[in-house]
Structure formats: C-alpha cells, structure tokens
Amino acid sequence: QVQLVESGGGLVQAGGSLRLSCAASGIIFRINAMGWYRQAPGKQRELVAQITSGGGTIYVLSVKGRFTISRDNAKNTVYLQMNSLKAEDTAVYYCNVQSSFTGEEYDYWGQGTQVTVSS
C-alpha cells in the first residue's frame, strides 16, 4: 500500500520559516519527479516546486529565492524549505510523487498539510 506521509506544516508569522517533509513508502516502481503543490481557499491547486530524479528543480515564480526543494532518494523523502514566508503562501500543501514502470506512469498524493502565515 502506497503512503505519502507529510509533516512540518503549521502557523508561522510573516518572515518566518517552515520545513515540510514527505516520506513515501510502498512504492515499488521507479520514483521519478517529486514535488509540492498548494491550494489556497477559492483557488486552484498549483505546482510550487518539483525535483527530478537527477536533481533538476523548478519553482513557481512567486517562491523563487525563498523556497528550496530537495530529496533524499535513499529515504524516498522530499523536503520543502520555506523561508521569508508571506501571507499569500497560506494554503494546504500537498506532496506529489510520480512513478513509472514499463511505460506506465503513476501519480501519488499526500493528504495535505496546512501552512498558515500570519501577517
């Protein structure tokens, strides 16, 4: 059974920092990209950051220079270090893991963790 367990969310003041973690278990196929999405109330879910199996990264423009994504392949874990947080970063953050096997692709999601930034 595939599980993505997220941790690290919470309430922080503007300018503060949080570190999100997402540990994947039960995935028996190759893990490709790992990433973080977020969804604020009344808005669509958006990609925040993604990291490939080779370490390549992409970020949404609004978090560039403030957030850093990283992964530990030995632990099947992805992290999101969030610095200089702003009120507009408030959202539920979801971990995403992409896997593949013999041409078939699989998408897995965490349950979400709330990040609230007070101004």
C-alpha beads as a LAMMPS data file, in Angstrom:
LAMMPS data file: protein, C-alpha beads

119 atoms
118 bonds

1 atom types
1 bond types

-500.0 500.0 xlo xhi
-500.0 500.0 ylo yhi
-500.0 500.0 zlo zhi

Masses

1 110.0

Atoms # bond

1 1 1 0.000 0.000 0.000
2 1 1 1.412 3.363 -1.053
3 1 1 1.614 6.018 1.616
4 1 1 2.861 9.592 1.491
5 1 1 3.213 10.994 4.976
6 1 1 3.641 14.743 5.214
7 1 1 4.803 16.736 8.188
8 1 1 6.071 20.185 9.087
9 1 1 3.103 22.424 8.432
10 1 1 1.786 24.895 10.964
11 1 1 1.279 28.522 11.891
12 1 1 4.119 30.997 11.454
13 1 1 4.482 34.747 11.357
14 1 1 5.317 36.525 8.138
15 1 1 9.039 36.407 7.535
16 1 1 9.395 33.104 9.328
17 1 1 10.372 29.679 8.089
18 1 1 8.940 26.192 7.903
19 1 1 10.262 22.916 6.554
20 1 1 7.888 20.395 5.037
21 1 1 8.760 16.719 4.706
22 1 1 7.071 13.951 2.771
23 1 1 8.104 10.330 3.181
24 1 1 6.902 7.855 0.574
25 1 1 6.521 4.177 1.306
26 1 1 5.133 1.188 -0.537
27 1 1 6.152 2.434 -3.996
28 1 1 7.860 -0.473 -5.684
29 1 1 8.451 1.118 -9.078
30 1 1 10.965 3.737 -10.090
31 1 1 10.318 7.131 -8.497
32 1 1 10.784 9.977 -10.934
33 1 1 9.795 13.531 -10.032
34 1 1 8.777 14.528 -6.516
35 1 1 7.122 17.810 -5.769
36 1 1 4.908 20.073 -3.740
37 1 1 1.634 21.639 -4.767
38 1 1 -0.548 24.016 -2.811
39 1 1 -4.163 25.070 -2.802
40 1 1 -5.422 28.224 -1.166
41 1 1 -9.125 28.738 -0.399
42 1 1 -11.048 29.541 -3.548
43 1 1 -8.056 28.915 -5.796
44 1 1 -6.881 26.088 -7.992
45 1 1 -4.116 23.777 -6.910
46 1 1 -0.769 24.983 -8.230
47 1 1 2.681 23.499 -8.539
48 1 1 5.049 25.107 -6.045
49 1 1 8.258 23.180 -6.698
50 1 1 9.401 19.957 -8.276
51 1 1 12.628 17.984 -8.284
52 1 1 13.539 15.262 -10.775
53 1 1 15.370 12.043 -10.016
54 1 1 18.502 13.716 -11.352
55 1 1 18.159 16.703 -9.065
56 1 1 16.788 19.225 -11.530
57 1 1 14.384 21.690 -9.951
58 1 1 11.621 24.039 -10.990
59 1 1 9.764 26.610 -8.919
60 1 1 6.714 28.762 -9.366
61 1 1 7.890 32.336 -9.815
62 1 1 6.313 33.571 -6.589
63 1 1 8.540 31.361 -4.406
64 1 1 11.835 31.558 -6.269
65 1 1 14.637 32.631 -3.976
66 1 1 12.580 31.851 -0.870
67 1 1 11.776 28.125 -1.124
68 1 1 14.173 25.244 -1.693
69 1 1 13.145 21.732 -2.654
70 1 1 15.401 18.747 -2.013
71 1 1 15.125 14.990 -1.821
72 1 1 16.765 12.023 -0.161
73 1 1 16.483 9.126 -2.589
74 1 1 17.640 6.579 -0.017
75 1 1 14.704 7.549 2.194
76 1 1 12.200 8.272 -0.616
77 1 1 11.657 11.626 1.052
78 1 1 11.181 15.085 -0.388
79 1 1 11.583 18.318 1.546
80 1 1 10.488 21.900 1.058
81 1 1 12.380 24.549 2.984
82 1 1 10.264 27.686 3.064
83 1 1 11.886 30.937 4.139
84 1 1 10.675 34.535 4.221
85 1 1 7.104 33.311 4.298
86 1 1 4.353 35.661 3.245
87 1 1 0.635 35.726 3.981
88 1 1 -0.032 34.717 0.384
89 1 1 1.840 31.454 0.990
90 1 1 -1.038 30.345 3.214
91 1 1 -2.502 27.173 1.736
92 1 1 -2.780 23.442 2.102
93 1 1 0.434 21.936 0.753
94 1 1 0.321 18.549 -0.970
95 1 1 3.193 16.221 -1.683
96 1 1 3.261 14.572 -5.112
97 1 1 5.323 11.612 -6.261
98 1 1 5.498 10.390 -9.840
99 1 1 6.484 6.829 -10.563
100 1 1 6.758 4.708 -13.677
101 1 1 7.093 1.080 -14.743
102 1 1 7.276 -0.331 -18.263
103 1 1 5.860 2.834 -19.748
104 1 1 3.011 3.207 -17.283
105 1 1 3.031 6.324 -15.124
106 1 1 1.611 6.650 -11.650
107 1 1 0.773 9.725 -9.582
108 1 1 0.603 9.640 -5.811
109 1 1 -0.597 12.362 -3.435
110 1 1 -0.211 13.102 0.224
111 1 1 -3.127 14.045 2.435
112 1 1 -2.064 17.683 2.648
113 1 1 -0.615 19.788 5.410
114 1 1 -1.848 23.249 6.359
115 1 1 0.549 26.174 6.249
116 1 1 -0.769 29.416 7.714
117 1 1 1.265 32.604 7.622
118 1 1 0.009 35.440 9.786
119 1 1 0.746 38.994 8.722

Bonds

1 1 1 2
2 1 2 3
3 1 3 4
4 1 4 5
5 1 5 6
6 1 6 7
7 1 7 8
8 1 8 9
9 1 9 10
10 1 10 11
11 1 11 12
12 1 12 13
13 1 13 14
14 1 14 15
15 1 15 16
16 1 16 17
17 1 17 18
18 1 18 19
19 1 19 20
20 1 20 21
21 1 21 22
22 1 22 23
23 1 23 24
24 1 24 25
25 1 25 26
26 1 26 27
27 1 27 28
28 1 28 29
29 1 29 30
30 1 30 31
31 1 31 32
32 1 32 33
33 1 33 34
34 1 34 35
35 1 35 36
36 1 36 37
37 1 37 38
38 1 38 39
39 1 39 40
40 1 40 41
41 1 41 42
42 1 42 43
43 1 43 44
44 1 44 45
45 1 45 46
46 1 46 47
47 1 47 48
48 1 48 49
49 1 49 50
50 1 50 51
51 1 51 52
52 1 52 53
53 1 53 54
54 1 54 55
55 1 55 56
56 1 56 57
57 1 57 58
58 1 58 59
59 1 59 60
60 1 60 61
61 1 61 62
62 1 62 63
63 1 63 64
64 1 64 65
65 1 65 66
66 1 66 67
67 1 67 68
68 1 68 69
69 1 69 70
70 1 70 71
71 1 71 72
72 1 72 73
73 1 73 74
74 1 74 75
75 1 75 76
76 1 76 77
77 1 77 78
78 1 78 79
79 1 79 80
80 1 80 81
81 1 81 82
82 1 82 83
83 1 83 84
84 1 84 85
85 1 85 86
86 1 86 87
87 1 87 88
88 1 88 89
89 1 89 90
90 1 90 91
91 1 91 92
92 1 92 93
93 1 93 94
94 1 94 95
95 1 95 96
96 1 96 97
97 1 97 98
98 1 98 99
99 1 99 100
100 1 100 101
101 1 101 102
102 1 102 103
103 1 103 104
104 1 104 105
105 1 105 106
106 1 106 107
107 1 107 108
108 1 108 109
109 1 109 110
110 1 110 111
111 1 111 112
112 1 112 113
113 1 113 114
114 1 114 115
115 1 115 116
116 1 116 117
117 1 117 118
118 1 118 119
